[in-house]
Amino acid sequence: MFQYLIRRLLISIPILLIGSFLVFILVASAGDPLAGLRTKPGITAQQIQSLSAQLGLDHSILVRYWDWLTGFLRGDWGTSIALGEAQAPVFDTISNALWVTMRLVIGAELIALVLGIAVGVFSAVRQYSIFDYLMTSVAFLMFSMPIACVAVVVKNYGIQFNELLLSLHLKRWLQTAGPPANGFGHNLGEVIVNYSGTFLLPTISLMTISFAAYSRFQRASMLETLNADYVRTARAKGLSQSRVIFRHAMRNALIPVSTLFALNIGAIIGGAIITERVFGWNGMGTVLVKAVSNYDPPTLMGWFAVTATIVVIFNLISDLLYGLLDPRIRLA
């Protein structure tokens, strides 16, 4: 297994290098990053010259990429060239935003994965039952609704729920805009209540994307596995239904879902950008929107490099799950 892990890591390195180079070319080709600054009043020629030297605009694109790559690996991700409060080290900006976004993404992904697998397995075992038809309808409804609509609807229900609590002379529980201004509380009880109230609405909004996909893939995979010869043989031996499902069928049925788990990370990060905007979270979505609006190449490159690394890491986790679920794969 260790050799399998090393092999997958070595494969991931050139993928990251090629991906970062292609993104660097796209960002560099998008235009003059100093065009907006040249026309702003109060910006001197010396400042423009300094920023031009900082970005290495007078060098070839290969030299600029090499400078960026070596600096990125050393932890020097450059400084935002946007004016105002965004003029900060890119590393600090992205690391702060990443912490906000990953709390949301990991929570939503884990809940969606657990619920999706449970619903998919039960739907397959109870095929054509009322539960199966109901979950199929729910999944298709979630597939057809854009994440922005889901987030707005969930937020409105959260606001109405808070108004109901206020009408009963109780405190608001659900946080509908940003994290609590004064932190999560001073004791464990306050922290749990405030933490759950803060994350509940954006997590529900974000998990709908993944839940629908996981439940449908798990159902299809489980149905195929339940009709396999080795499962019929296990049943013919007189094994109980639960033993057949959890001991013999479910392990193989999880393999397609492990692939989807990795592929879904890119989609859920994209969904997190919209969810953060709806609920007023200052995460990676806010950083990306500001960087695109101001055409800020250092921040854009840092953002894409971090998200690409996250996607590759989750693909690596998916490969490892593949190896655990099916030993033939890691021995190949």
Secondary structure, DSSP 8 states (H G I E B T S, - for coil): -HHHHHHHHHHHHHHHHHHHHHHHHHHHHT--TTHHHHTSTT--HHHHHHHHHHHTTTS-HHHHHHHHHHHHHHT---B--SSGGG-SBHHHHHHHHHHHHHHHHHHHHHHHHHHHHHHHHHHHHTTTSHHHHHHHHHHHHHHHS-HHHHHHHHHHHHHHHHHHHHHTT----S--SSS-TT-S-SSHHHHHHHHHHHHHHHHHHHHHHHHHHHHHHHHHHHHHHHTSHHHHHHHHTT--HHHIIIIIIHHHHTHHHHHHHHHHHHHHHHHHHHHHHHHT--SHHHHHHHHHHTT-HHHHHHHHHHHHHHHHHHHHHHHHHHHHH-HHHHH-
